[in-house]
Each structure stands twice: as C-alpha cells, then as structure tokens.
C-alpha cells in the first residue's frame, strides 16, 4: 500500500432504492447489500442493516419495523439513510486509512437540488471527506465500458429499484434523458396487485420479487414456466397455495413495462437525428437489476 493510500482512499457508491453497492479504488466492488434497515419502533434504535434487515421485511413483530430509507431513487428518511451509509462505509474501511474517504455517489438524473443536498449531507455525516455526485446513466455507461468520450451517440437504459433512467450520451455529456419513477419496485407491486385483484391472494414484497426473478419476462419465452406460491386468501383469511405461470406474470407486468417503453420512445423522439442514427447502428444498452428480466 502506498503512503498516499494509507492516508485515504476513494469510494464509489451506488446508493440504490433496492441495493447499495460500494466500490473501493484498486479493490473493485467490496459491498453489495440491500438498502433496508430494521429499527425499534419506540426508540428508533437500529436492529439490523442490509441483508439481515431485508430478511425481516414483512416478518417483524410489532415493536420492530424493517424500512427502505430510499424511495424512487431519492432519500425518504434522512436519518436512517445516514446510519445505513455510515454502517456500510465502516464495514469496507475498517480503520485502514487515517483520513476520511472521498466519495462519489450516483444519483438519478431527475432529482431536485434539495434531494442532491440530502445525499451530500447524508454522505458527509456518514464519514466522507468530500462528496461528488454523478448521474446514474453516466455512471452506468462508464461502468460497462461504453465510449462516452466519443461524438457518436449512445443510448443507455438503467432500470433500478426506484427509477428507470433513459439517456443519450455523447462527448462526456448527457444529450437528453428521462427519469421515471417506474422500475423494479413498481414491477414487484404490479405482481402483488394482480394476484390480489384476480385471485384474492395477498403476497408480500419478497414473494413478489422471487416470482419476478424466477419466471418473470417481458415477452413470451420459448419455454413457459410456472411456480407454486404461498399467500393469504383474502376471502377465507387463511394461508393458501396456488400455481402461477410466466404468462400470468407477464400480464401483471404489462403496465410498468409499457410505461418504460413509452419513456424510451419519447427519449428517441427528442434525440438529434445524427445521434439517433448512431443508436440505430449501435443499439441500446440495458443496465441495472431490471435488465435481468428475461425478454
């Protein structure tokens, strides 16, 4: 370790609605944890953070609540976000450096100045020496190795937990972008609503996410699948099992998927013709957890 690195280090944080990832210069991604915190309702004391807290979602006793401090890509609970960030930073730093780290945080391109200030303040209070912000589409493009320095246009779609970011990038800049608050969380919620409305079955957030990951798809697949799920029968009030197919899940996802497609269409309409032709030649890059949805 060089003398300079002994004193400090640089950290990149993807502060997501669903998950928080931390990159340390020279080490790569050193942390990937759910953005969930479990706290005591009465005292506000933090009981668990990250993976342990996510396991408590929908399962906690009355005196403990598991919460997501970020909603739609922005901070919904400043104090809890600060505690979560501080815990994650301490986990990866562990007093190896004498100086506080410089931190680069990716944020949705559509957030307000007030929301940016909240991110900066939260990171500074969590232990950052300096805080820099970068728009999520640019961070994603650099992360996958796209030539953002070139004059030719690149379109990137970053589907996260709280927001979907659609951007056209050229010459280190975002030529046009759209940020919509429809992403992984809304896709999960669409599954919950579909089962509740059509089958009187109530399931939790974790079950909806598992259904999405196991058999969810945006388009029909060659091999259709099904999975057995458990929930509560809203009519009888008792636990109930049922089998759900990938076709049913696809029907449930129609509305959020179409909303993302419409945002992409509007972004393409606003793209200068020369850059649009570049996109036609080079295609579109999908990133984020939502990009893992089949089809």
C-alpha positions in Angstrom: 0.0 0.0 0.0 1.4 3.4 -1.0 1.8 6.1 1.6 -1.0 8.2 0.0 -3.4 5.2 0.0 -2.5 4.6 3.7 -3.9 8.0 4.5 -7.0 7.9 2.4 -8.9 6.1 -0.3 -11.6 6.8 -2.9 -15.0 5.2 -2.8 -17.8 4.9 -5.3 -21.3 4.3 -4.0 -24.4 3.2 -6.0 -27.0 4.3 -3.5 -30.0 2.4 -4.8 -33.6 2.0 -3.7 -33.2 -1.7 -3.7 -29.5 -2.3 -3.1 -26.4 -0.3 -2.2 -23.1 -1.2 -3.8 -19.7 0.2 -2.8 -16.6 0.2 -5.0 -13.1 0.9 -3.5 -10.4 2.1 -5.8 -8.0 -0.8 -6.5 -10.2 -3.4 -4.9 -13.4 -3.4 -7.0 -16.9 -3.9 -5.6 -16.5 -4.8 -1.9 -20.1 -4.5 -0.7 -23.5 -5.3 -2.2 -26.2 -5.1 0.4 -30.0 -4.5 0.3 -30.9 -0.8 1.2 -33.0 -1.9 4.2 -32.8 -1.0 7.8 -34.7 -2.6 10.7 -35.4 -0.3 13.7 -37.2 -0.5 17.0 -40.5 1.4 16.6 -40.4 3.0 20.1 -36.8 4.0 20.4 -35.7 4.3 16.8 -32.7 2.1 17.6 -31.2 0.3 14.6 -31.6 -3.5 15.0 -30.2 -4.7 11.6 -28.9 -3.3 8.3 -28.6 -4.8 4.9 -29.1 -8.5 4.3 -30.3 -9.3 7.8 -32.8 -6.4 7.7 -34.2 -7.5 4.3 -34.9 -10.9 5.7 -37.2 -9.2 8.2 -39.4 -7.4 5.6 -43.0 -8.4 6.3 -41.9 -10.7 9.2 -41.1 -8.3 12.0 -43.0 -8.2 15.3 -44.9 -5.0 16.2 -42.1 -3.4 18.0 -39.6 -3.7 15.1 -40.1 -2.4 11.6 -38.0 -3.0 8.5 -37.9 0.0 6.2 -36.4 1.2 3.0 -34.9 4.6 3.6 -34.8 5.4 -0.1 -37.9 5.7 -2.3 -37.9 6.3 -6.1 -34.2 6.7 -6.1 -34.1 9.5 -3.5 -33.8 9.7 0.3 -37.1 9.3 2.0 -35.7 9.0 5.6 -32.5 11.2 6.0 -31.6 9.9 9.5 -31.9 6.2 8.7 -30.1 6.7 5.3 -27.2 8.3 7.2 -27.0 5.4 9.7 -27.1 2.9 6.8 -24.4 4.6 4.8 -22.2 5.0 7.9 -22.6 1.3 8.7 -21.7 0.3 5.1 -18.7 2.7 4.9 -17.3 1.4 8.2 -17.7 -2.1 7.0 -15.5 -1.6 4.0 -13.0 0.9 5.5 -12.5 -0.7 9.0 -10.0 2.0 10.1 -7.4 1.1 7.4 -6.9 4.7 6.5 -6.0 7.7 8.6 -8.1 10.2 6.5 -11.8 10.1 5.7 -12.5 8.9 2.1 -13.6 10.9 -0.9 -16.9 9.5 -2.1 -18.6 9.5 -5.5 -22.3 8.7 -5.4 -24.5 8.0 -8.3 -27.9 9.8 -8.3 -31.0 9.7 -10.6 -30.8 12.4 -13.3 -34.2 13.7 -12.4 -33.7 14.6 -8.7 -34.0 18.1 -7.4 -31.3 20.3 -5.8 -32.9 19.7 -2.4 -32.6 15.9 -3.0 -29.0 16.3 -4.1 -28.2 18.3 -0.9 -29.8 15.5 1.2 -27.5 12.9 -0.5 -24.4 15.1 0.1 -25.3 15.8 3.7 -26.0 12.2 4.4 -22.7 11.0 3.0 -20.7 13.8 4.8 -22.4 12.9 8.1 -21.6 9.3 7.5 -17.9 10.0 7.3 -17.0 11.4 3.8 -14.2 13.9 3.5 -15.5 15.1 0.1 -18.7 14.1 -1.8 -19.2 14.2 -5.5 -22.4 13.3 -7.4 -22.7 11.6 -10.8 -25.9 10.9 -12.8 -26.7 7.2 -12.8 -26.9 6.9 -16.6 -23.3 8.3 -17.0 -22.0 6.1 -14.2 -23.6 3.0 -15.7 -22.2 3.9 -19.2 -18.7 4.3 -17.8 -19.1 1.1 -15.7 -19.9 -1.1 -18.7 -17.1 0.4 -20.7 -19.0 2.4 -23.2 -17.0 5.1 -25.1 -18.7 8.1 -23.5 -15.9 10.4 -24.9 -16.8 9.8 -28.5 -19.0 12.1 -30.6 -21.3 9.2 -31.6 -24.5 8.7 -29.7 -25.0 6.0 -27.1 -28.4 5.2 -25.5 -28.4 3.5 -22.1 -31.4 2.4 -20.1 -30.7 1.9 -16.4 -33.6 0.1 -14.7 -33.1 0.2 -11.0 -35.3 -0.4 -8.0 -36.9 3.0 -7.7 -36.2 4.7 -11.1 -35.6 3.9 -14.7 -33.1 6.2 -16.4 -33.1 6.6 -20.1 -30.2 8.7 -21.5 -28.4 9.5 -24.8 -24.7 10.2 -24.1 -22.0 11.7 -26.3 -18.8 13.6 -25.7 -18.9 13.1 -21.9 -22.3 14.7 -21.7 -26.0 13.6 -21.4 -27.6 15.0 -24.6 -31.1 14.1 -23.4 -32.5 12.0 -20.6 -35.7 10.8 -19.0 -36.0 9.7 -15.4 -39.3 7.9 -14.5 -40.2 6.5 -11.1 -41.3 3.2 -12.5 -38.8 0.4 -12.0 -38.2 -2.8 -10.0 -40.3 -1.8 -7.0 -43.3 -1.0 -9.3 -42.8 -4.2 -11.1 -43.0 -6.1 -7.8 -46.0 -4.1 -6.8 -47.7 -4.9 -10.1 -47.5 -8.6 -9.3 -48.9 -8.1 -5.8 -51.9 -6.1 -7.2 -52.5 -8.6 -10.0 -52.8 -11.5 -7.6 -54.9 -9.5 -5.1 -57.3 -8.3 -7.8 -57.6 -11.5 -9.8 -57.2 -14.3 -7.3 -57.9 -12.7 -3.9 -54.4 -13.7 -2.8 -52.2 -11.4 -0.8 -48.5 -11.9 -1.0 -45.5 -9.9 0.4 -42.8 -7.9 -1.3 -40.2 -10.6 -1.1 -42.5 -13.2 -2.6 -43.3 -10.8 -5.5 -39.6 -10.3 -6.1 -39.0 -14.0 -6.1 -41.8 -14.6 -8.6 -40.3 -11.9 -10.9 -36.8 -13.3 -10.7 -37.9 -16.9 -11.3 -40.5 -16.7 -14.0 -40.9 -13.1 -14.9 -40.4 -12.0 -18.6 -41.2 -9.0 -20.8 -42.0 -11.2 -23.8 -43.2 -14.7 -24.4 -40.4 -17.3 -23.9 -39.8 -20.5 -25.8 -40.4 -22.4 -22.7 -43.2 -21.1 -20.4 -42.7 -21.9 -16.7 -44.8 -21.9 -13.6 -44.1 -21.7 -9.8 -46.1 -22.5 -6.7 -46.5 -19.6 -4.4 -48.0 -19.1 -0.9 -50.0 -16.2 0.4 -53.1 -15.3 2.4 -56.6 -15.9 1.0 -58.4 -12.5 1.4 -61.8 -14.1 1.4 -61.2 -17.0 3.8 -58.4 -15.3 5.7 -56.3 -18.4 5.8 -53.0 -19.4 4.1 -53.3 -20.5 0.5 -51.1 -22.1 -2.2 -51.6 -21.5 -5.9 -49.6 -22.0 -9.1 -48.8 -19.0 -11.2 -47.5 -19.2 -14.8 -45.0 -16.9 -16.6 -47.9 -15.9 -18.9 -49.8 -14.6 -15.9 -46.8 -12.8 -14.5 -46.2 -11.2 -18.0 -49.9 -10.0 -17.9 -49.3 -8.5 -14.5 -46.2 -6.6 -15.7 -47.9 -5.1 -18.8 -48.5 -1.6 -17.3 -45.0 -0.9 -15.9 -43.2 -2.4 -18.9 -45.3 -0.3 -21.3 -44.5 2.8 -19.2 -40.8 2.2 -19.6 -41.1 1.5 -23.3 -43.1 4.8 -23.7 -40.3 6.7 -21.9 -37.7 5.2 -24.3 -39.9 6.2 -27.3 -40.2 9.8 -26.1 -36.4 9.9 -25.5 -35.7 8.7 -29.0 -38.1 11.4 -30.4 -36.1 14.1 -28.6 -32.7 12.8 -29.8 -31.0 14.8 -32.6 -31.2 12.9 -36.0 -27.4 12.3 -36.2 -27.3 10.7 -32.8 -30.5 8.7 -33.5 -28.8 7.1 -36.5 -25.8 6.2 -34.3 -28.2 4.5 -31.9 -29.8 2.6 -34.8 -26.4 1.3 -35.8 -25.1 0.5 -32.3 -28.3 -0.5 -30.4 -29.3 0.2 -26.9 -27.6 -0.9 -23.7 -29.6 -2.1 -20.7 -28.2 -2.0 -17.2 -29.5 -2.2 -13.7 -31.3 -5.0 -11.9 -34.3 -4.6 -14.1 -32.2 -5.5 -17.1 -32.1 -9.1 -15.7 -35.8 -9.5 -16.5 -36.0 -12.1 -19.3 -37.0 -10.9 -22.8 
